[in-house]
Amino acid sequence: MIQPIIEFCISNLASGSQLALEELEKDPNLDIVEYGCLGYCGKCARSLFALVNGDVVAADTPEELVAAIYTHLEENPMF
């Protein structure tokens, strides 16, 4: 079964999304990937974000980012 892919930028992790990554890593149904840069520098400078199956999901706090990612997954099922 294909799992949702959650991609994080290493610079954004340093800005605070690391806590969201750590929380999401507890979920065995998610594939978490870290990259040096995802190419969303403007978004990265303004908020915490991750790519969820290729879609940008952003929030102001790590807790809000986790919630937004799960909401996005519910609203946009892969199949």
Buried (B, 14 or more C-beta within 10 A) or exposed (E): EEEBBBBBBBBBBEBBBBBBBEBBEEBEEBBBEBBEEBEBEEBBEEBBBBBBBEEBBBBEBBEBBBBBBBEBBEEEEEE
